[in-house]
Structure formats: C-alpha cells, structure tokens
Amino acid sequence: MARKATSEKRRDNKNRVLRTGESQRKDGRYVYNYIDTFGNPQSVYSWKLVPTDKIPAGKRKDISLREKEEEIQKDIFDGIDTIGKKMTVCQLYAKQIRHRANVKEGTKQGRGQLMRILKEDELGACPIEKVKLSDAKEWALRMKENGYAYKTINNHKRSLKAAFYTAIQDDCIRKNPFDFQLSTVLEDDTEPKVPLSPTQEASFLSFVQNDKVYQKYYDEIIILLKTGLRISEFCGLTDTDIHFDTRLVNVDHQLLKISGSYYVDTPKTKSGVRQVPMCTMVCEAFERVLKKRRQAAPIIVGGYSRFLFLNQKGLPKVAADYQSMFRRLVKKYNKCHAEPLPKVMTPHTLRHTFCTNLANAGMNPKALQYIMGHSNINMTLNYYAHATPDNAIAEMERLIA
C-alpha cells in the first residue's frame, strides 16, 4: 500500500509557520532570503518575526522581519534598487559630482565645501532611504546654527535636491526629501543688493576723485561703473582687449585666484563672451591706466600676459584685492557723509548700478542683456534693473504726456 506524501512546513521555536524565504537561526534570529531587482540573492535579519514580538535583552531595536519583507516586496514591485537605497548621503553626492565633472573651478570649490559639511554632519552617514523631509529641514537648521549664510545653505540644498532627484531616477528612492522651499524653514536674512542712486553715485565718484588715499583707484572705479563688467572679467583685461578705434572692450576670459594660484577661465556663461561699448569717460580712463601702468611682473596665466591692473609687486589684481579695498573705502566714505552707501557695497554694486542706469534710460532689454553678458533676460530685468518711485513717475509722465 502506497504511503501518502505529506509536506512538512518549517516552523520557528514558537511553533509558528514560516513563509517561503523565511528561516530561523540557532541563536533565535530570523532571516529572510530573496532575489533583488538585479537577480542577486540578498538577506535581511531581525530578532522579531512579527511586530508584537519582543526583542531579546541587549539586542538593538529594530522592526520585525515581516515588516522588512513588506518593504522589500514593495521595493521589488516598484523596481526600487534595494542596494542603491542603502548608500549614504555622502556616497550619493560623491556619485553625483563624479558624473558631472566638467564644471568651473569655483563650482569645484563649492562642491568641496558641501562634501566637508556632509562628512562632519550626521546627515552625511545616513542611508538615503532613511532621509525624510524633516531630516533635510533639520540639516538646514543646523547649517544656520553653524553660521552659514542663507544663500550658502540654499545653494547647498539645491545641490542635494539634484542628487536625490538622480537617486529617484535611478530607482533608489521614491521621494525627494530636499524638495521644499528653504524660506519655509529659515528666514531669508540676506541683505538686499541695491544700486547706487544718482545722488549717491555722484557723491561717491567725487569723494574717490578727491581723496588722497583712494583717488588712485578712480579710473578703475569709473571703468567698472561705466562698463558693468564682472570684477573677474575686469581683472582679466589685457592691453589687447581694449580697442580705442572701435571703442569696444573685448570680453572672452576672466582672471581668478584660488589657493594662491592664478588661473584664467571663460566667462561665467557662454553669453559672457561679448564686446562692451566704451563711453568717452571709459576711453579716457583706460588711456590714463595705460599711461600710468607700472612695470608688470613676468607672468603668463593661461596664455595671457600684460594684464592692466597690477598690485605693488606688478602682479595682476584679483577680486579679493578690490573687495578688501572697497571695505576700507566705504568705511571712510560713510564717516564723512550723512547718507551712507548701501549696506552691501562691493565692486558688484557698480555692475548693478550700470545695469539699472541703462534700464531706466530705456535701453532695449535684449541689447542690455547682451552688454551684461546674461544668459537669461530675467536676470537682467528682475535682478539687476531696480526701479524707484522717482523713475517710475518720470516714465509715467513721459508716456502719458
């Protein structure tokens, strides 16, 4: 007589039936073996089979095996990379910047700063699957507590949002924890950048021209104010970039300095390559600069030499030189005048002022965009061209007269 076949189900030490893929080790720990989305065998462990089980004394708190199974099956169903989601935030960001390596040196410096921040912060070692919206917001708050400016935090948040978006595209996670407005977490205390008013501009130029200490910078300030050049573009100018016959300044490079080393780069954007017209004041200022130009040190940077603006050693000046000079200049000016200059007064303020003056004078927006070297006209109109009540009234009177 044939014996009836029976299938013996596996059970745990509490006599509970274990599902396919589940098993229990001799020490009591549960294991679930499965195949991931790439066809590779994987395993997860827990001291609890179901949520109501108690974790043995001295063991780390964890969710049950069945809860982990539900997450795994949902991930597999959704095509989530169960291995990729385990990478840390630092690993994700390193992957992101490795895939986007063709960037300017300044961007590399910013990336280095963010990587250092992540390595020093608890967020950096956190698996990306564990990062929630509240965690990202807490990171922003810690950044503020550590003294970082709102703009810096926002820039780094934008970079992390892009990295997590890549992780979503790679099917590692479902949601982007950095998809929020920073202003909902932190107050934007950035001091607004405003241009010089016509009265301030006239007073400022008069002060520089007549001050015994700062009058030597008068021509450089005139050129910046009347061309709208970025300070790094200005520092990169050589005598071959100035064309008096056509009254044009050729802009196709910028001079920068990082960690004590000079380097030449292309302008900030492709639109930065341009020819900027020179008014009579600028032509005269350049003529004086060339006439008074001191002996240059024998230096060639990126194939460029004979830079126009030199320090006492005959080496090219860079943005930091002018920024420190402006701090001293503004401090002295404000001591002598009842109406102070704008709180944020840097060489870039002169670029703001130049753009605003031309916009208020009615220049065609596209022509102004070209002169400023902006890739987006919204930058020209919304960020640089500042309207005031006086010029708004004047424009209304002109149009309805």
C-alpha positions as CSV (number, residue, x, y, z in Angstrom):
1,M,0.0,0.0,0.0
2,A,1.5,3.4,-1.0
3,R,2.3,5.8,1.8
4,K,0.5,9.3,1.4
5,A,3.0,12.1,0.8
6,T,3.0,14.9,3.3
7,S,4.8,18.3,3.1
8,E,6.3,19.4,6.4
9,K,6.1,23.2,6.9
10,R,9.0,25.0,8.6
11,R,8.3,26.5,12.0
12,D,10.1,28.7,14.4
13,N,10.9,28.0,18.0
14,K,7.4,29.2,18.9
15,N,5.9,26.7,16.5
16,R,4.8,29.4,14.1
17,V,4.7,28.5,10.4
18,L,7.4,30.3,8.5
19,R,6.8,31.7,5.0
20,T,8.8,31.0,1.9
21,G,12.2,32.5,2.2
22,E,12.0,32.8,6.0
23,S,14.1,30.8,8.4
24,Q,15.4,31.0,12.0
25,R,19.0,30.6,13.1
26,K,20.1,28.6,16.1
27,D,20.6,31.8,18.1
28,G,16.9,32.8,17.5
29,R,17.5,35.4,14.9
30,Y,15.2,35.4,11.9
31,V,16.4,35.6,8.3
32,Y,14.6,36.4,5.0
33,N,16.3,35.4,1.8
34,Y,15.2,37.0,-1.5
35,I,16.3,37.9,-5.0
36,D,16.7,41.7,-5.7
37,T,15.7,43.5,-8.9
38,F,19.1,42.7,-10.4
39,G,18.7,39.0,-9.9
40,N,21.2,38.9,-7.0
41,P,20.5,36.9,-3.7
42,Q,20.1,39.1,-0.7
43,S,19.2,38.6,3.0
44,V,17.8,40.7,5.9
45,Y,17.7,39.8,9.6
46,S,15.6,40.6,12.6
47,W,15.2,39.3,16.2
48,K,11.4,39.7,15.7
49,L,9.2,37.7,13.3
50,V,6.2,40.0,13.8
51,P,5.8,43.5,15.3
52,T,4.3,42.2,18.5
53,D,7.4,40.1,19.3
54,K,9.8,41.4,21.9
55,I,13.5,42.0,21.2
56,P,15.8,39.9,23.4
57,A,17.5,41.9,26.1
58,G,20.7,43.6,25.0
59,K,19.8,43.5,21.3
60,R,19.4,46.6,19.1
61,K,15.9,47.9,18.5
62,D,14.7,47.0,15.0
63,I,11.5,46.4,13.1
64,S,10.2,42.8,12.6
65,L,11.2,40.5,9.7
66,R,7.7,40.6,8.3
67,E,7.7,44.4,8.2
68,K,11.0,44.3,6.3
69,E,9.6,41.7,3.9
70,E,6.7,44.1,3.1
71,E,9.2,46.9,2.4
72,I,11.3,44.6,0.2
73,Q,8.3,43.3,-1.8
74,K,7.1,46.9,-2.3
75,D,10.5,47.9,-3.5
76,I,10.8,45.0,-5.9
77,F,7.3,45.7,-7.2
78,D,8.2,49.4,-7.8
79,G,11.6,48.5,-9.2
80,I,13.5,50.2,-6.4
81,D,17.2,49.4,-6.2
82,T,17.3,47.7,-2.8
83,I,21.1,48.0,-2.7
84,G,21.4,51.6,-4.1
85,K,19.0,52.9,-1.5
86,K,21.5,51.8,1.2
87,M,24.2,54.3,0.0
88,T,24.9,57.2,2.3
89,V,24.2,60.8,1.5
90,C,28.0,61.3,1.2
91,Q,28.2,58.4,-1.3
92,L,25.2,59.7,-3.3
93,Y,26.7,63.2,-3.5
94,A,30.1,61.8,-4.5
95,K,28.4,59.8,-7.3
96,Q,26.5,62.9,-8.4
97,I,29.6,65.2,-8.7
98,R,31.6,62.4,-10.4
99,H,29.0,62.1,-13.1
100,R,29.1,65.9,-13.6
101,A,32.8,66.6,-13.5
102,N,33.0,69.2,-16.3
103,V,32.5,72.3,-14.2
104,K,34.3,75.5,-13.4
105,E,36.9,75.8,-10.6
106,G,34.6,77.9,-8.5
107,T,31.9,75.1,-8.6
108,K,34.5,72.6,-7.6
109,Q,35.4,74.7,-4.6
110,G,31.7,74.8,-3.6
111,R,31.3,71.1,-4.0
112,G,34.3,70.5,-1.8
113,Q,32.8,72.7,0.9
114,L,29.5,70.8,0.8
115,M,31.3,67.4,1.0
116,R,33.2,68.6,4.1
117,I,29.9,69.7,5.6
118,L,28.2,66.4,5.0
119,K,31.2,64.4,6.4
120,E,31.0,66.5,9.6
121,D,27.2,66.3,9.9
122,E,25.1,63.3,10.9
123,L,23.2,63.5,7.7
124,G,26.3,62.5,5.6
125,A,26.4,59.0,7.0
126,C,22.7,58.4,6.8
127,P,21.4,55.9,4.2
128,I,19.4,57.8,1.6
129,E,16.4,55.6,2.1
130,K,16.2,56.9,5.7
131,V,16.4,60.6,4.9
132,K,13.0,62.2,5.5
133,L,11.7,65.7,4.8
134,S,12.1,66.6,8.5
135,D,15.7,65.4,8.4
136,A,16.5,67.7,5.5
137,K,14.9,70.6,7.3
138,E,16.8,69.8,10.5
139,W,20.0,69.8,8.4
140,A,19.2,73.3,7.2
141,L,18.6,74.5,10.8
142,R,22.0,73.0,11.9
143,M,23.7,74.8,9.0
144,K,22.2,78.1,10.2
145,E,23.3,77.4,13.8
146,N,26.8,76.7,12.5
147,G,27.0,80.2,11.0
148,Y,26.3,79.6,7.3
149,A,24.6,82.3,5.3
150,Y,21.1,81.8,3.9
151,K,22.3,81.9,0.4
152,T,25.0,79.3,1.0
153,I,22.5,77.0,2.7
154,N,20.1,77.4,-0.2
155,N,22.8,76.7,-2.8
156,H,23.9,73.5,-1.0
157,K,20.2,72.5,-0.6
158,R,19.8,72.9,-4.3
159,S,22.8,70.6,-4.9
160,L,21.4,67.9,-2.6
161,K,18.0,68.2,-4.2
162,A,19.6,67.5,-7.5
163,A,21.5,64.5,-6.1
164,F,18.4,63.0,-4.6
165,Y,16.5,63.6,-7.8
166,T,19.1,61.4,-9.5
167,A,18.6,58.8,-6.9
168,I,14.9,58.8,-7.8
169,Q,15.7,58.5,-11.5
170,D,18.0,55.5,-10.6
171,D,15.1,53.9,-8.8
172,C,16.9,54.0,-5.4
173,I,14.2,56.0,-3.6
174,R,10.7,57.3,-4.2
175,K,10.6,60.9,-2.8
176,N,13.0,63.8,-2.6
177,P,13.5,65.0,1.0
178,F,15.0,68.2,-0.2
179,D,12.1,69.2,-2.3
180,F,11.0,72.2,-0.1
181,Q,11.3,75.9,0.0
182,L,14.1,77.0,2.4
183,S,12.1,80.1,3.2
184,T,9.5,77.9,5.0
185,V,12.3,76.8,7.4
186,L,14.6,79.8,7.7
187,E,14.1,83.5,7.4
188,D,16.0,84.9,4.4
189,D,18.2,87.5,6.2
190,T,20.3,88.2,3.2
191,E,21.0,91.9,2.9
192,P,19.5,93.0,-0.4
193,K,21.8,94.2,-3.1
194,V,20.8,97.6,-4.3
195,P,22.4,100.0,-6.8
196,L,23.7,103.5,-6.1
197,S,21.1,106.2,-6.6
198,P,22.2,109.0,-8.9
199,T,22.9,111.2,-5.9
200,Q,25.0,108.5,-4.2
201,E,26.8,107.8,-7.5
202,A,27.8,111.4,-8.0
203,S,28.9,111.8,-4.3
204,F,30.8,108.6,-4.4
205,L,32.8,109.5,-7.5
206,S,33.5,112.9,-6.2
207,F,34.8,111.5,-2.9
208,V,37.1,109.0,-4.7
209,Q,38.4,111.5,-7.1
210,N,39.4,113.9,-4.3
211,D,40.5,111.6,-1.6
212,K,44.3,111.4,-1.3
213,V,44.3,107.7,-0.4
214,Y,41.7,106.4,-2.9
215,Q,42.0,108.8,-5.9
216,K,44.5,106.3,-7.4
217,Y,41.5,103.9,-7.8
218,Y,39.3,106.5,-9.6
219,D,39.9,105.2,-13.1
220,E,39.3,101.6,-12.1
221,I,36.0,102.6,-10.5
222,I,34.9,104.6,-13.5
223,I,35.6,101.6,-15.8
224,L,33.6,99.2,-13.6
225,L,30.8,101.7,-13.2
226,K,30.5,102.6,-16.9
227,T,31.0,99.1,-18.4
228,G,29.2,96.8,-16.0
229,L,32.0,94.2,-16.2
230,R,32.1,91.5,-13.6
231,I,35.1,92.0,-11.4
232,S,36.9,88.8,-12.5
233,E,36.4,89.9,-16.2
234,F,37.8,93.3,-15.3
235,C,40.8,91.8,-13.6
236,G,41.5,89.7,-16.7
237,L,41.7,92.6,-19.1
238,T,45.0,93.0,-21.1
239,D,46.0,95.8,-23.3
240,T,45.0,93.8,-26.4
241,D,41.4,93.7,-25.1
242,I,40.9,97.5,-25.4
243,H,40.1,98.7,-28.9
244,F,40.1,102.5,-29.0
245,D,39.4,102.6,-32.7
246,T,36.0,100.9,-32.4
247,R,35.5,102.0,-28.7
248,L,34.9,98.4,-27.6
249,V,36.2,96.2,-24.8
250,N,36.6,92.6,-25.7
251,V,35.5,90.2,-23.0
252,D,36.3,86.5,-23.5
253,H,38.0,85.4,-20.3
254,Q,38.2,86.1,-16.6
255,L,41.1,86.0,-14.1
256,L,40.7,84.3,-10.8
257,K,42.9,83.1,-8.0
258,I,42.3,80.1,-5.7
259,S,44.7,78.8,-3.0
260,G,47.3,81.4,-4.1
261,S,47.4,80.3,-7.7
262,Y,46.2,82.4,-10.7
263,Y,44.1,80.8,-13.5
264,V,42.2,82.0,-16.5
265,D,38.7,80.7,-17.3
266,T,36.0,81.5,-19.7
267,P,33.3,84.0,-18.6
268,K,30.6,82.8,-16.2
269,T,28.3,81.8,-19.1
270,K,28.6,81.5,-22.8
271,S,26.7,84.8,-23.1
272,G,29.6,86.3,-21.1
273,V,31.7,86.4,-24.3
274,R,30.9,89.8,-25.7
275,Q,32.1,93.2,-26.7
276,V,31.2,96.1,-24.4
277,P,30.9,99.6,-25.8
278,M,33.1,102.3,-24.2
279,C,31.8,105.8,-23.5
280,T,34.1,108.8,-23.6
281,M,34.7,108.6,-19.8
282,V,35.8,105.0,-20.1
283,C,38.1,105.6,-23.0
284,E,39.8,108.4,-21.1
285,A,40.1,106.2,-18.0
286,F,41.7,103.4,-20.0
287,E,44.1,105.8,-21.6
288,R,45.2,107.0,-18.2
289,V,45.5,103.5,-16.9
290,L,47.8,102.5,-19.8
291,K,49.8,105.7,-19.4
292,K,50.4,105.2,-15.6
293,R,50.6,101.4,-15.8
294,R,53.5,100.2,-13.6
295,Q,56.0,97.6,-14.7
296,A,54.4,94.2,-14.9
297,A,56.0,91.1,-13.4
298,P,57.0,88.5,-16.0
299,I,53.9,86.3,-15.5
300,I,51.8,84.4,-18.1
301,V,48.4,82.9,-17.0
302,G,46.6,80.6,-19.4
303,G,48.4,82.2,-22.3
304,Y,47.5,85.8,-21.2
305,S,50.0,88.4,-20.2
306,R,50.3,92.2,-19.9
307,F,47.3,92.5,-17.5
308,L,46.2,96.1,-17.0
309,F,45.5,96.2,-13.3
310,L,48.5,95.4,-11.1
311,N,49.4,95.4,-7.4
312,Q,52.5,96.9,-5.9
313,K,54.5,93.8,-6.9
314,G,53.5,94.1,-10.5
315,L,51.2,91.1,-10.3
316,P,47.6,91.1,-11.5
317,K,44.9,92.1,-9.1
318,V,42.0,89.8,-8.4
319,A,38.5,90.2,-7.0
320,A,39.7,89.8,-3.4
321,D,42.0,92.8,-3.8
322,Y,39.1,95.0,-4.8
323,Q,36.7,93.6,-2.2
324,S,39.1,94.5,0.6
325,M,39.8,97.9,-0.9
326,F,36.1,98.6,-1.2
327,R,35.5,97.7,2.5
328,R,38.1,100.3,3.6
329,L,36.8,102.9,1.0
330,V,33.2,102.5,2.1
331,K,34.1,102.8,5.8
332,K,35.9,106.1,5.2
333,Y,33.2,107.4,2.9
334,N,30.4,106.7,5.5
335,K,32.4,108.6,8.2
336,C,32.3,111.7,6.1
337,H,28.7,111.6,4.8
338,A,25.3,111.8,6.4
339,E,23.8,109.4,3.9
340,P,25.7,106.2,3.9
341,L,26.3,104.0,0.9
342,P,24.3,100.8,0.6
343,K,25.0,98.2,3.3
344,V,26.2,95.7,0.6
345,M,28.7,97.9,-1.2
346,T,31.2,95.8,-3.3
347,P,32.6,96.1,-6.8
348,H,29.5,94.2,-7.9
349,T,27.4,97.2,-6.8
350,L,28.8,99.1,-9.6
351,R,27.6,96.4,-12.1
352,H,24.1,96.7,-10.5
353,T,24.2,100.4,-10.9
354,F,25.4,100.3,-14.5
355,C,22.6,98.0,-15.5
356,T,19.9,99.9,-13.6
357,N,21.0,103.2,-15.2
358,L,20.7,101.8,-18.7
359,A,17.4,100.1,-18.0
360,N,16.0,103.3,-16.5
361,A,17.3,105.2,-19.5
362,G,15.1,103.0,-21.7
363,M,17.7,100.7,-23.4
364,N,16.3,97.8,-25.3
365,P,16.2,94.9,-22.9
366,K,17.9,92.5,-25.3
367,A,20.7,94.9,-26.0
368,L,21.2,95.4,-22.3
369,Q,21.2,91.6,-21.8
370,Y,24.0,91.3,-24.3
371,I,26.1,94.0,-22.7
372,M,25.6,92.5,-19.3
373,G,26.5,89.0,-20.6
374,H,23.4,87.4,-19.1
375,S,22.2,84.1,-20.5
376,N,18.7,84.8,-19.2
377,I,16.9,88.1,-19.7
378,N,15.0,87.6,-16.4
379,M,18.4,88.1,-14.6
380,T,18.8,91.4,-16.4
381,L,15.3,92.7,-15.7
382,N,14.4,91.2,-12.3
383,Y,17.8,91.1,-10.5
384,Y,19.8,94.0,-11.8
385,A,17.3,96.6,-13.1
386,H,15.9,98.3,-10.0
387,A,13.0,100.6,-10.4
388,T,12.5,103.5,-8.0
389,P,9.4,105.7,-7.3
390,D,11.2,108.7,-9.0
391,N,12.0,106.9,-12.2
392,A,8.6,105.2,-12.2
393,I,6.9,108.6,-12.0
394,A,9.2,110.1,-14.7
395,E,8.4,107.2,-17.0
396,M,4.7,107.6,-16.5
397,E,4.9,111.3,-17.2
398,R,6.9,110.6,-20.4
399,L,4.3,108.1,-21.7
400,I,1.2,110.0,-20.9
401,A,2.4,113.5,-21.7
